[in-house]
C-alpha cells in the first residue's frame, strides 16, 4: 500500500533541454512553429482527401491514416515540450506521464503499421498491376486500418498496467521532454525484468517486423522494376514509390540510430541522444505532409487552389 501511494503521488521531471533560460527561449520559437506547421500540414492533407472524390482510393485512405497517426504523434509529444520551454513546467504527474507514454507509443506503432500497409500497396501496384483493383479495394483497406488499430491497442495495454506494479520512491529526471517506456522503467526501484522483456518483445514484434516486411516488399519491387525493358519506364515506376521511401526513411532511420545509441552509445553526449529521439518523434509529422504534397499532383493542385482563392 505504501508503494502504491508513493507511485500515485509521484511526479517526474522532464529533461532533454538545458535549464538555461536563453537556451529554452531559443528552442521554444522554432518548435512552436514546427508544431503549428505539422498540425496545418496534416489537417490540410485530411481535408483534401475528404473533399476530393478522386482521392477516395486505397492509397489515399492509407495516407489519411498516416496523417491521423502524425497528428496524434505530434499532439502527444509537442505540448509537454512547449510547456517546459515556455512555462518552465518541468514536473509531470505519474498518471499523466503514463497516459502520454501510452499515446506516444500507440501512434508510433500505428504509423509503423501504416507505412508497412503502404509498402504493400506499392508492391501490389507495381508487381501485380492488373489485380490491384481486386486485391486492394476500399473495403479491404478499411479492414487493414481497423486491424492496425486493434493490434496496436491490444499489444500496448500491458505497458501502463505493468508500470503501475512498479515502485517509484522519488521524483526522477527523465532523459526526454516527454514520457517513454524505456526511460520510465530506468527510474524504478523494483525489478523491471518483465517490463524490459515486454518492451523488447514489442519493439521486435511490431516495429522490427514492420521494417523487415517493408524491406522485403522493396526487394520484390526492385526485382520487378529491373525486369522492365527501358530505363525511362524503370524510373517512372520507381518514381511512384519516392514519397513512401521518404516516409520510411523519416520514420525508421532515427529509430535505428536511437536503438544503436541506446545499446552501444554509453559515452555519447546526452544532447545527441535527445536530438535523435526528438527527430524520431517530431520529424515525420512535420515532413510527411510536405513530401506527399510535393509528389502528388492532385493534392498539390488543391493546395495551390486554396491559396489562389484566398489571394
C-alpha positions as CSV (number, residue, x, y, z in Angstrom):
1,X,0.0,0.0,0.0
2,X,2.8,2.4,0.8
3,X,4.4,1.7,-2.6
4,X,1.0,2.2,-4.3
5,X,0.5,5.5,-2.5
6,X,4.0,6.7,-3.4
7,X,3.5,5.7,-7.0
8,X,0.2,7.6,-7.3
9,X,1.6,10.8,-5.9
10,X,4.9,10.6,-7.7
11,X,5.9,13.0,-10.4
12,X,8.8,13.1,-12.9
13,X,10.9,15.9,-14.1
14,X,11.1,16.3,-17.8
15,X,14.6,16.6,-19.3
16,X,16.1,16.9,-22.7
17,X,16.8,20.6,-22.8
18,X,19.2,22.7,-20.7
19,X,17.7,24.7,-17.9
20,X,19.2,28.0,-19.1
21,X,16.5,30.5,-19.9
22,X,18.1,31.8,-23.1
23,X,18.5,28.3,-24.5
24,X,14.9,27.4,-23.7
25,X,13.6,30.5,-25.5
26,X,15.9,29.8,-28.5
27,X,14.3,26.3,-28.7
28,X,10.7,27.4,-28.0
29,X,10.0,29.5,-31.0
30,X,11.1,27.1,-33.8
31,X,9.4,24.1,-32.0
32,X,6.2,26.1,-31.7
33,X,6.3,26.9,-35.4
34,X,7.1,23.3,-36.2
35,X,4.1,22.1,-34.2
36,X,1.7,24.6,-35.9
37,X,3.1,23.6,-39.3
38,X,2.7,19.9,-38.5
39,X,-1.0,20.5,-37.5
40,X,-1.7,22.6,-40.5
41,X,0.0,20.2,-43.0
42,X,-1.7,17.0,-41.7
43,X,-5.1,18.7,-41.3
44,X,-4.8,20.0,-44.9
45,X,-4.0,16.5,-46.2
46,X,-7.0,15.1,-44.4
47,X,-9.4,17.8,-45.6
48,X,-8.2,17.5,-49.2
49,X,-8.7,13.7,-49.2
50,X,-12.1,14.1,-47.6
51,X,-13.3,16.7,-50.2
52,X,-11.6,15.3,-53.4
53,X,-13.7,12.3,-54.7
54,X,-10.8,11.1,-56.9
55,X,-8.7,10.5,-53.7
56,X,-11.2,8.1,-52.2
57,X,-8.9,5.2,-53.1
58,X,-6.9,2.7,-51.1
59,X,-3.5,4.6,-51.3
60,X,-5.1,7.8,-50.1
61,X,-7.1,6.2,-47.3
62,X,-3.8,4.9,-46.0
63,X,-2.3,8.4,-46.5
64,X,-5.2,9.8,-44.4
65,X,-4.5,7.3,-41.7
66,X,-0.8,8.2,-41.8
67,X,-1.8,11.9,-41.3
68,X,-4.0,10.9,-38.3
69,X,-1.1,9.0,-36.8
70,X,1.2,12.0,-37.4
71,X,-1.4,14.3,-35.8
72,X,-1.6,12.0,-32.8
73,X,2.2,11.7,-32.5
74,X,2.9,15.4,-32.6
75,X,0.0,16.2,-30.3
76,X,1.3,13.6,-27.8
77,X,4.8,15.0,-27.7
78,X,4.8,18.7,-28.6
79,X,2.6,20.1,-25.8
80,X,4.8,18.9,-22.9
81,X,7.9,20.1,-24.8
82,X,6.3,23.6,-25.3
83,X,5.0,23.8,-21.7
84,X,8.5,23.0,-20.5
85,X,10.1,25.6,-22.8
86,X,7.5,28.4,-22.5
87,X,6.2,28.0,-18.9
88,X,9.3,26.3,-17.3
89,X,6.9,23.5,-16.3
90,X,9.2,20.5,-15.9
91,X,7.2,18.5,-13.5
92,X,4.7,15.9,-14.8
93,X,2.5,13.6,-12.7
94,X,2.7,9.9,-12.8
95,X,-0.7,9.3,-14.2
96,X,-0.3,12.0,-16.9
97,X,3.1,10.6,-17.7
98,X,1.6,7.1,-18.2
99,X,-1.1,8.5,-20.4
100,X,1.4,10.4,-22.6
101,X,3.6,7.3,-22.8
102,X,0.7,5.2,-24.0
103,X,-0.4,7.6,-26.7
104,X,3.1,8.2,-28.0
105,X,3.8,4.5,-28.3
106,X,0.3,4.0,-29.7
107,X,0.7,6.5,-32.6
108,X,4.3,5.3,-33.2
109,X,3.0,1.7,-33.6
110,X,0.1,2.9,-35.8
111,X,2.5,4.9,-38.0
112,X,4.8,1.9,-38.4
113,X,2.0,-0.4,-39.4
114,X,0.5,2.2,-41.9
115,X,3.9,2.5,-43.5
116,X,4.0,-1.3,-43.9
117,X,0.5,-1.2,-45.4
118,X,1.6,1.5,-47.8
119,X,4.6,-0.7,-48.8
120,X,2.1,-3.5,-49.5
121,X,0.1,-1.1,-51.6
122,X,3.1,-0.1,-53.7
123,X,4.1,-3.8,-54.0
124,X,0.7,-4.8,-55.4
125,X,0.5,-1.7,-57.7
126,X,3.9,-2.5,-59.3
127,X,4.2,-6.3,-59.1
128,X,0.5,-7.1,-59.8
129,X,-0.9,-4.1,-61.5
130,X,-3.7,-6.0,-63.3
131,X,-5.0,-7.4,-60.0
132,X,-4.6,-4.2,-57.9
133,X,-8.2,-3.1,-58.1
134,X,-9.4,-6.5,-56.9
135,X,-6.8,-7.1,-54.2
136,X,-6.8,-3.7,-52.6
137,X,-10.4,-2.3,-52.6
138,X,-11.6,0.4,-50.3
139,X,-13.3,-2.2,-48.1
140,X,-10.1,-4.2,-47.7
141,X,-8.2,-1.1,-46.9
142,X,-10.6,-0.1,-44.2
143,X,-10.3,-3.6,-42.7
144,X,-6.5,-3.2,-42.8
145,X,-6.8,0.1,-40.9
146,X,-9.1,-1.5,-38.3
147,X,-6.7,-4.4,-37.8
148,X,-3.8,-1.9,-37.3
149,X,-5.8,-0.1,-34.6
150,X,-6.8,-3.4,-32.9
151,X,-3.3,-4.8,-33.0
152,X,-1.8,-1.6,-31.5
153,X,-4.3,-1.3,-28.6
154,X,-4.2,-5.0,-27.6
155,X,-0.4,-5.1,-27.6
156,X,0.1,-1.8,-25.8
157,X,-2.4,-2.2,-23.0
158,X,0.0,-4.2,-20.8
159,X,2.6,-1.4,-20.8
160,X,0.9,1.0,-18.4
161,X,-0.6,-1.9,-16.4
162,X,2.9,-3.3,-15.8
163,X,4.3,0.1,-14.9
164,X,1.7,0.6,-12.2
165,X,3.0,-2.5,-10.4
166,X,6.5,-0.9,-10.1
167,X,7.7,1.1,-7.1
168,X,8.8,4.7,-7.7
169,X,10.1,6.2,-4.5
170,X,11.4,9.6,-5.6
171,X,10.9,12.2,-8.3
172,X,13.4,11.4,-11.1
173,X,14.6,13.4,-14.1
174,X,13.7,11.8,-17.4
175,X,16.0,11.9,-20.4
176,X,13.4,13.4,-22.7
177,X,10.8,16.2,-22.6
178,X,8.1,13.5,-22.8
179,X,7.5,10.1,-21.3
180,X,8.8,6.9,-22.9
181,X,8.6,3.4,-21.6
182,X,12.3,2.6,-21.5
183,X,13.0,5.9,-19.9
184,X,10.4,5.5,-17.1
185,X,11.4,2.0,-16.1
186,X,15.1,3.1,-15.6
187,X,13.9,5.1,-12.5
188,X,12.0,2.3,-10.8
189,X,13.3,0.8,-7.5
190,X,11.6,-2.5,-8.4
191,X,12.7,-5.5,-10.5
192,X,12.0,-4.3,-14.1
193,X,13.0,-7.5,-16.0
194,X,9.4,-8.3,-17.0
195,X,8.8,-4.7,-18.2
196,X,12.1,-4.7,-20.1
197,X,11.4,-8.1,-21.7
198,X,7.9,-7.0,-22.8
199,X,9.3,-3.7,-24.1
200,X,11.9,-5.6,-26.2
201,X,9.2,-8.0,-27.4
202,X,7.1,-5.0,-28.5
203,X,10.0,-3.5,-30.4
204,X,10.8,-6.6,-32.2
205,X,7.3,-7.9,-32.9
206,X,5.9,-4.6,-34.2
207,X,8.5,-2.0,-35.4
208,X,11.1,-4.6,-36.1
209,X,8.9,-6.9,-38.2
210,X,7.2,-4.0,-39.9
211,X,10.6,-2.7,-41.1
212,X,11.6,-6.3,-42.2
213,X,8.5,-6.6,-44.3
214,X,8.9,-3.1,-45.7
215,X,12.4,-4.0,-46.9
216,X,11.2,-7.4,-48.3
217,X,8.4,-5.6,-50.3
218,X,11.1,-3.3,-51.8
219,X,13.3,-6.2,-52.7
220,X,10.4,-7.6,-54.7
221,X,9.5,-4.2,-56.1
222,X,13.1,-3.7,-57.3
223,X,13.2,-7.1,-58.8
224,X,10.1,-6.3,-60.8
225,X,11.4,-2.9,-61.8
226,X,14.7,-4.4,-63.1
227,X,12.7,-6.7,-65.4
228,X,11.2,-3.6,-67.2
229,X,12.7,-3.1,-70.6
230,X,13.7,0.6,-70.7
231,X,15.4,2.8,-68.1
232,X,12.7,5.5,-68.7
233,X,9.9,3.1,-67.7
234,X,12.0,1.9,-64.7
235,X,12.5,5.4,-63.4
236,X,8.8,6.2,-64.0
237,X,7.7,3.2,-62.0
238,X,10.3,3.9,-59.2
239,X,9.1,7.5,-59.0
240,X,5.7,6.3,-57.8
241,X,7.5,5.0,-54.6
242,X,9.6,8.1,-53.8
243,X,7.1,9.6,-51.3
244,X,6.8,6.3,-49.5
245,X,10.5,5.7,-49.4
246,X,10.9,9.2,-47.9
247,X,8.3,8.3,-45.2
248,X,10.2,5.1,-44.5
249,X,13.5,6.9,-44.1
250,X,12.0,9.7,-42.0
251,X,10.4,7.2,-39.6
252,X,12.8,4.3,-39.3
253,X,16.3,5.9,-39.7
254,X,16.1,7.9,-36.4
255,X,14.6,4.8,-34.7
256,X,17.5,2.6,-35.8
257,X,20.0,5.3,-34.7
258,X,18.3,5.6,-31.4
259,X,18.4,1.9,-30.8
260,X,22.1,1.8,-31.7
261,X,22.8,4.7,-29.3
262,X,20.8,3.1,-26.6
263,X,22.7,-0.2,-26.9
264,X,26.3,1.0,-27.7
265,X,26.5,4.7,-27.2
266,X,27.2,4.8,-23.5
267,X,29.8,7.6,-23.9
268,X,27.7,9.7,-26.4
269,X,26.7,13.1,-25.2
270,X,23.1,13.2,-23.8
271,X,22.3,16.1,-26.2
272,X,23.0,13.8,-29.1
273,X,20.7,11.1,-27.7
274,X,18.0,13.6,-27.1
275,X,18.3,15.2,-30.5
276,X,17.9,11.8,-32.3
277,X,14.9,11.0,-30.1
278,X,13.3,14.3,-30.9
279,X,14.0,13.8,-34.6
280,X,12.3,10.3,-34.4
281,X,9.1,11.7,-33.0
282,X,8.9,15.2,-34.4
283,X,10.3,15.0,-38.0
284,X,7.7,12.6,-39.6
285,X,4.6,14.7,-38.5
286,X,6.3,17.8,-39.9
287,X,7.8,16.5,-43.1
288,X,5.4,13.7,-44.3
289,X,2.7,16.2,-45.5
290,X,5.3,18.2,-47.4
291,X,6.7,15.0,-49.1
292,X,3.3,13.7,-50.1
293,X,2.1,17.2,-51.2
294,X,5.0,17.9,-53.4
295,X,4.9,14.5,-55.1
296,X,1.2,14.2,-55.6
297,X,-0.2,16.4,-58.4
298,X,-3.9,16.3,-57.2
299,X,-3.0,17.3,-53.6
300,X,-0.6,20.0,-54.8
301,X,-3.2,21.5,-57.2
302,X,-5.7,21.6,-54.3
303,X,-3.2,23.4,-52.0
304,X,-2.4,25.9,-54.7
305,X,-6.1,26.3,-55.4
306,X,-6.7,27.1,-51.7
307,X,-4.0,29.8,-51.7
308,X,-5.2,31.2,-55.0
309,X,-8.8,31.5,-53.7
310,X,-7.6,33.3,-50.6
311,X,-5.4,35.6,-52.7
